């Protein structure tokens, strides 16, 4: 497995070593010891989530506040998405900055998004199945959402038309109004 720190170094793109032949492929999708070594993070995952989205569905930008903050290890097992992490840690040198990566079943890459980041993704293929591990349980009282198209964040989503959003995501706050992390 190869780990690449993105422009915000706490966000890490993992590329597994895949072994394939005419019968199919095999790769180790998660190894706690290797993850800790490459990320230099000691985390425990407590929940796995699986979602399916149609083309042009945008989910996010979601996060949970402390004490229920979640780190997420995300990947796509069918299709392709553009995945985004936004630093919302007030005292971070990259506060208010974002990074993005294209994750797909084909590239098998995973993105580590630590607690203190808002997360979202846009489905690029006809449909996509998205898996993610979290470091804390879903806690709706601590959940927050930032508008996907906030002008201050200026995320460069690869879209040509307005995305399909949930009611919760349509009602997200602007970045300036959002609740941040005291990091």
Beta strands, then each sheet from edge to edge (+ up, - down):
strand 1: 2-5
strand 2: 12-15
strand 3: 18-21
strand 4: 24-27
strand 5: 47-54
strand 6: 58-64
strand 7: 72-78
strand 8: 80-87
strand 9: 98-104
strand 10: 110-113
strand 11: 117-123
strand 12: 127-134
strand 13: 143-145
sheet 1: 1+ 2- 10+ 7- 12+ 5-
sheet 2: 3+ 4-
sheet 3: 9+ 8- 11+ 6- 13+
end
